[in-house]
Structure formats: C-alpha cells, structure tokens
Amino acid sequence: MFPHSQSPSILYPYTILALINAGYGFIEAMLEPHAKAAAGMTQGQVGIAFFTMGGSYMVTASVLGQVSRTRNHERLFERN
C-alpha cells in the first residue's frame, strides 16, 4: 500500500486537513443561501466572506504550527 499509511504520525495531519476542508464545504453550501437572503449579501460578498474565512484558517494554522513546533510537547502517537 502507501508507505505513509503505516505511520499514524504522518497520516494524522492529512486526515484532519481532509475533515476540515469537508467541513468548510458543508458550511459554505449551507450558509450561502442564508447570507444572501438574511444579510442581503451579493454573490461577490459571499465569496469574499468565505475567502476571508479560509485565509484566516491558513494564517492561524501556520502560526499555531510554528508555535507548537518551538515548544516542548509530548507526541500524540509514538511508535514502539
């Protein structure tokens, strides 16, 4: 199979990223009609709102990743 599927420490971040991206897809599909109707947003404004949400996730994830890399912490998964 794939060599990374044998190590949970490598597979874990990819799984989390896939779940987060799927969640954003569901949120966008559900909130777009409500944003247009209730808030009176145009299609462009809705796009900018979701683009901002994705950009803030990208920046926040990068900063938190760098912070967690520089601090001493225990590993979540360790190979025996």
Phi and psi in radians as a Rosetta constraint file:
Dihedral C 1 N 2 CA 2 C 2 CIRCULARHARMONIC -1.534 0.35
Dihedral N 2 CA 2 C 2 N 3 CIRCULARHARMONIC 2.459 0.35
Dihedral C 2 N 3 CA 3 C 3 CIRCULARHARMONIC -1.171 0.35
Dihedral N 3 CA 3 C 3 N 4 CIRCULARHARMONIC -0.520 0.35
Dihedral C 3 N 4 CA 4 C 4 CIRCULARHARMONIC -1.356 0.35
Dihedral N 4 CA 4 C 4 N 5 CIRCULARHARMONIC -0.249 0.35
Dihedral C 4 N 5 CA 5 C 5 CIRCULARHARMONIC -1.288 0.35
Dihedral N 5 CA 5 C 5 N 6 CIRCULARHARMONIC -0.203 0.35
Dihedral C 5 N 6 CA 6 C 6 CIRCULARHARMONIC -1.492 0.35
Dihedral N 6 CA 6 C 6 N 7 CIRCULARHARMONIC -0.274 0.35
Dihedral C 6 N 7 CA 7 C 7 CIRCULARHARMONIC -2.003 0.35
Dihedral N 7 CA 7 C 7 N 8 CIRCULARHARMONIC 1.954 0.35
Dihedral C 7 N 8 CA 8 C 8 CIRCULARHARMONIC -1.082 0.35
Dihedral N 8 CA 8 C 8 N 9 CIRCULARHARMONIC -0.508 0.35
Dihedral C 8 N 9 CA 9 C 9 CIRCULARHARMONIC -1.186 0.35
Dihedral N 9 CA 9 C 9 N 10 CIRCULARHARMONIC -0.396 0.35
Dihedral C 9 N 10 CA 10 C 10 CIRCULARHARMONIC -1.590 0.35
Dihedral N 10 CA 10 C 10 N 11 CIRCULARHARMONIC -0.649 0.35
Dihedral C 10 N 11 CA 11 C 11 CIRCULARHARMONIC -1.305 0.35
Dihedral N 11 CA 11 C 11 N 12 CIRCULARHARMONIC -0.519 0.35
Dihedral C 11 N 12 CA 12 C 12 CIRCULARHARMONIC -1.008 0.35
Dihedral N 12 CA 12 C 12 N 13 CIRCULARHARMONIC -0.894 0.35
Dihedral C 12 N 13 CA 13 C 13 CIRCULARHARMONIC -1.080 0.35
Dihedral N 13 CA 13 C 13 N 14 CIRCULARHARMONIC -0.623 0.35
Dihedral C 13 N 14 CA 14 C 14 CIRCULARHARMONIC -1.164 0.35
Dihedral N 14 CA 14 C 14 N 15 CIRCULARHARMONIC -0.652 0.35
Dihedral C 14 N 15 CA 15 C 15 CIRCULARHARMONIC -1.169 0.35
Dihedral N 15 CA 15 C 15 N 16 CIRCULARHARMONIC -0.777 0.35
Dihedral C 15 N 16 CA 16 C 16 CIRCULARHARMONIC -1.093 0.35
Dihedral N 16 CA 16 C 16 N 17 CIRCULARHARMONIC -0.764 0.35
Dihedral C 16 N 17 CA 17 C 17 CIRCULARHARMONIC -1.084 0.35
Dihedral N 17 CA 17 C 17 N 18 CIRCULARHARMONIC -0.726 0.35
Dihedral C 17 N 18 CA 18 C 18 CIRCULARHARMONIC -1.122 0.35
Dihedral N 18 CA 18 C 18 N 19 CIRCULARHARMONIC -0.703 0.35
Dihedral C 18 N 19 CA 19 C 19 CIRCULARHARMONIC -1.153 0.35
Dihedral N 19 CA 19 C 19 N 20 CIRCULARHARMONIC -0.711 0.35
Dihedral C 19 N 20 CA 20 C 20 CIRCULARHARMONIC -1.146 0.35
Dihedral N 20 CA 20 C 20 N 21 CIRCULARHARMONIC -0.759 0.35
Dihedral C 20 N 21 CA 21 C 21 CIRCULARHARMONIC -1.132 0.35
Dihedral N 21 CA 21 C 21 N 22 CIRCULARHARMONIC -0.670 0.35
Dihedral C 21 N 22 CA 22 C 22 CIRCULARHARMONIC -1.120 0.35
Dihedral N 22 CA 22 C 22 N 23 CIRCULARHARMONIC -0.686 0.35
Dihedral C 22 N 23 CA 23 C 23 CIRCULARHARMONIC -1.107 0.35
Dihedral N 23 CA 23 C 23 N 24 CIRCULARHARMONIC -0.742 0.35
Dihedral C 23 N 24 CA 24 C 24 CIRCULARHARMONIC -1.089 0.35
Dihedral N 24 CA 24 C 24 N 25 CIRCULARHARMONIC -0.655 0.35
Dihedral C 24 N 25 CA 25 C 25 CIRCULARHARMONIC -1.101 0.35
Dihedral N 25 CA 25 C 25 N 26 CIRCULARHARMONIC -0.730 0.35
Dihedral C 25 N 26 CA 26 C 26 CIRCULARHARMONIC -1.174 0.35
Dihedral N 26 CA 26 C 26 N 27 CIRCULARHARMONIC -0.735 0.35
Dihedral C 26 N 27 CA 27 C 27 CIRCULARHARMONIC -1.095 0.35
Dihedral N 27 CA 27 C 27 N 28 CIRCULARHARMONIC -0.781 0.35
Dihedral C 27 N 28 CA 28 C 28 CIRCULARHARMONIC -1.100 0.35
Dihedral N 28 CA 28 C 28 N 29 CIRCULARHARMONIC -0.762 0.35
Dihedral C 28 N 29 CA 29 C 29 CIRCULARHARMONIC -1.158 0.35
Dihedral N 29 CA 29 C 29 N 30 CIRCULARHARMONIC -0.610 0.35
Dihedral C 29 N 30 CA 30 C 30 CIRCULARHARMONIC -1.407 0.35
Dihedral N 30 CA 30 C 30 N 31 CIRCULARHARMONIC -0.635 0.35
Dihedral C 30 N 31 CA 31 C 31 CIRCULARHARMONIC -1.530 0.35
Dihedral N 31 CA 31 C 31 N 32 CIRCULARHARMONIC -0.341 0.35
Dihedral C 31 N 32 CA 32 C 32 CIRCULARHARMONIC -1.037 0.35
Dihedral N 32 CA 32 C 32 N 33 CIRCULARHARMONIC -0.843 0.35
Dihedral C 32 N 33 CA 33 C 33 CIRCULARHARMONIC -1.111 0.35
Dihedral N 33 CA 33 C 33 N 34 CIRCULARHARMONIC -0.628 0.35
Dihedral C 33 N 34 CA 34 C 34 CIRCULARHARMONIC -1.216 0.35
Dihedral N 34 CA 34 C 34 N 35 CIRCULARHARMONIC -0.665 0.35
Dihedral C 34 N 35 CA 35 C 35 CIRCULARHARMONIC -1.144 0.35
Dihedral N 35 CA 35 C 35 N 36 CIRCULARHARMONIC -0.642 0.35
Dihedral C 35 N 36 CA 36 C 36 CIRCULARHARMONIC -1.231 0.35
Dihedral N 36 CA 36 C 36 N 37 CIRCULARHARMONIC -0.767 0.35
Dihedral C 36 N 37 CA 37 C 37 CIRCULARHARMONIC -1.365 0.35
Dihedral N 37 CA 37 C 37 N 38 CIRCULARHARMONIC -0.933 0.35
Dihedral C 37 N 38 CA 38 C 38 CIRCULARHARMONIC -1.344 0.35
Dihedral N 38 CA 38 C 38 N 39 CIRCULARHARMONIC -0.732 0.35
Dihedral C 38 N 39 CA 39 C 39 CIRCULARHARMONIC -1.645 0.35
Dihedral N 39 CA 39 C 39 N 40 CIRCULARHARMONIC -0.171 0.35
Dihedral C 39 N 40 CA 40 C 40 CIRCULARHARMONIC 1.198 0.35
Dihedral N 40 CA 40 C 40 N 41 CIRCULARHARMONIC 0.532 0.35
Dihedral C 40 N 41 CA 41 C 41 CIRCULARHARMONIC -1.416 0.35
Dihedral N 41 CA 41 C 41 N 42 CIRCULARHARMONIC 2.615 0.35
Dihedral C 41 N 42 CA 42 C 42 CIRCULARHARMONIC -1.499 0.35
Dihedral N 42 CA 42 C 42 N 43 CIRCULARHARMONIC 3.010 0.35
Dihedral C 42 N 43 CA 43 C 43 CIRCULARHARMONIC -1.066 0.35
Dihedral N 43 CA 43 C 43 N 44 CIRCULARHARMONIC -0.684 0.35
Dihedral C 43 N 44 CA 44 C 44 CIRCULARHARMONIC -1.147 0.35
Dihedral N 44 CA 44 C 44 N 45 CIRCULARHARMONIC -0.708 0.35
Dihedral C 44 N 45 CA 45 C 45 CIRCULARHARMONIC -1.159 0.35
Dihedral N 45 CA 45 C 45 N 46 CIRCULARHARMONIC -0.665 0.35
Dihedral C 45 N 46 CA 46 C 46 CIRCULARHARMONIC -1.119 0.35
Dihedral N 46 CA 46 C 46 N 47 CIRCULARHARMONIC -0.745 0.35
Dihedral C 46 N 47 CA 47 C 47 CIRCULARHARMONIC -1.070 0.35
Dihedral N 47 CA 47 C 47 N 48 CIRCULARHARMONIC -0.737 0.35
Dihedral C 47 N 48 CA 48 C 48 CIRCULARHARMONIC -1.150 0.35
Dihedral N 48 CA 48 C 48 N 49 CIRCULARHARMONIC -0.661 0.35
Dihedral C 48 N 49 CA 49 C 49 CIRCULARHARMONIC -1.081 0.35
Dihedral N 49 CA 49 C 49 N 50 CIRCULARHARMONIC -0.789 0.35
Dihedral C 49 N 50 CA 50 C 50 CIRCULARHARMONIC -1.296 0.35
Dihedral N 50 CA 50 C 50 N 51 CIRCULARHARMONIC -0.523 0.35
Dihedral C 50 N 51 CA 51 C 51 CIRCULARHARMONIC -1.140 0.35
Dihedral N 51 CA 51 C 51 N 52 CIRCULARHARMONIC -0.715 0.35
Dihedral C 51 N 52 CA 52 C 52 CIRCULARHARMONIC -1.119 0.35
Dihedral N 52 CA 52 C 52 N 53 CIRCULARHARMONIC -0.717 0.35
Dihedral C 52 N 53 CA 53 C 53 CIRCULARHARMONIC -1.089 0.35
Dihedral N 53 CA 53 C 53 N 54 CIRCULARHARMONIC -0.770 0.35
Dihedral C 53 N 54 CA 54 C 54 CIRCULARHARMONIC -1.147 0.35
Dihedral N 54 CA 54 C 54 N 55 CIRCULARHARMONIC -0.684 0.35
Dihedral C 54 N 55 CA 55 C 55 CIRCULARHARMONIC -1.159 0.35
Dihedral N 55 CA 55 C 55 N 56 CIRCULARHARMONIC -0.683 0.35
Dihedral C 55 N 56 CA 56 C 56 CIRCULARHARMONIC -1.176 0.35
Dihedral N 56 CA 56 C 56 N 57 CIRCULARHARMONIC -0.616 0.35
Dihedral C 56 N 57 CA 57 C 57 CIRCULARHARMONIC -1.115 0.35
Dihedral N 57 CA 57 C 57 N 58 CIRCULARHARMONIC -0.736 0.35
Dihedral C 57 N 58 CA 58 C 58 CIRCULARHARMONIC -1.096 0.35
Dihedral N 58 CA 58 C 58 N 59 CIRCULARHARMONIC -0.781 0.35
Dihedral C 58 N 59 CA 59 C 59 CIRCULARHARMONIC -1.197 0.35
Dihedral N 59 CA 59 C 59 N 60 CIRCULARHARMONIC -0.806 0.35
Dihedral C 59 N 60 CA 60 C 60 CIRCULARHARMONIC -1.091 0.35
Dihedral N 60 CA 60 C 60 N 61 CIRCULARHARMONIC -0.753 0.35
Dihedral C 60 N 61 CA 61 C 61 CIRCULARHARMONIC -1.114 0.35
Dihedral N 61 CA 61 C 61 N 62 CIRCULARHARMONIC -0.670 0.35
Dihedral C 61 N 62 CA 62 C 62 CIRCULARHARMONIC -1.158 0.35
Dihedral N 62 CA 62 C 62 N 63 CIRCULARHARMONIC -0.766 0.35
Dihedral C 62 N 63 CA 63 C 63 CIRCULARHARMONIC -1.150 0.35
Dihedral N 63 CA 63 C 63 N 64 CIRCULARHARMONIC -0.818 0.35
Dihedral C 63 N 64 CA 64 C 64 CIRCULARHARMONIC -1.142 0.35
Dihedral N 64 CA 64 C 64 N 65 CIRCULARHARMONIC -0.597 0.35
Dihedral C 64 N 65 CA 65 C 65 CIRCULARHARMONIC -1.123 0.35
Dihedral N 65 CA 65 C 65 N 66 CIRCULARHARMONIC -0.718 0.35
Dihedral C 65 N 66 CA 66 C 66 CIRCULARHARMONIC -1.182 0.35
Dihedral N 66 CA 66 C 66 N 67 CIRCULARHARMONIC -0.706 0.35
Dihedral C 66 N 67 CA 67 C 67 CIRCULARHARMONIC -1.122 0.35
Dihedral N 67 CA 67 C 67 N 68 CIRCULARHARMONIC -0.780 0.35
Dihedral C 67 N 68 CA 68 C 68 CIRCULARHARMONIC -1.197 0.35
Dihedral N 68 CA 68 C 68 N 69 CIRCULARHARMONIC -0.456 0.35
Dihedral C 68 N 69 CA 69 C 69 CIRCULARHARMONIC -1.275 0.35
Dihedral N 69 CA 69 C 69 N 70 CIRCULARHARMONIC -0.553 0.35
Dihedral C 69 N 70 CA 70 C 70 CIRCULARHARMONIC -1.534 0.35
Dihedral N 70 CA 70 C 70 N 71 CIRCULARHARMONIC -0.306 0.35
Dihedral C 70 N 71 CA 71 C 71 CIRCULARHARMONIC -1.597 0.35
Dihedral N 71 CA 71 C 71 N 72 CIRCULARHARMONIC 2.678 0.35
Dihedral C 71 N 72 CA 72 C 72 CIRCULARHARMONIC -1.367 0.35
Dihedral N 72 CA 72 C 72 N 73 CIRCULARHARMONIC 2.215 0.35
Dihedral C 72 N 73 CA 73 C 73 CIRCULARHARMONIC -2.634 0.35
Dihedral N 73 CA 73 C 73 N 74 CIRCULARHARMONIC 2.766 0.35
Dihedral C 73 N 74 CA 74 C 74 CIRCULARHARMONIC -1.400 0.35
Dihedral N 74 CA 74 C 74 N 75 CIRCULARHARMONIC 2.653 0.35
Dihedral C 74 N 75 CA 75 C 75 CIRCULARHARMONIC -1.347 0.35
Dihedral N 75 CA 75 C 75 N 76 CIRCULARHARMONIC 2.535 0.35
Dihedral C 75 N 76 CA 76 C 76 CIRCULARHARMONIC -1.304 0.35
Dihedral N 76 CA 76 C 76 N 77 CIRCULARHARMONIC -0.701 0.35
Dihedral C 76 N 77 CA 77 C 77 CIRCULARHARMONIC -2.201 0.35
Dihedral N 77 CA 77 C 77 N 78 CIRCULARHARMONIC 2.309 0.35
Dihedral C 77 N 78 CA 78 C 78 CIRCULARHARMONIC -2.232 0.35
Dihedral N 78 CA 78 C 78 N 79 CIRCULARHARMONIC 2.443 0.35
Dihedral C 78 N 79 CA 79 C 79 CIRCULARHARMONIC -1.462 0.35
Dihedral N 79 CA 79 C 79 N 80 CIRCULARHARMONIC 2.453 0.35
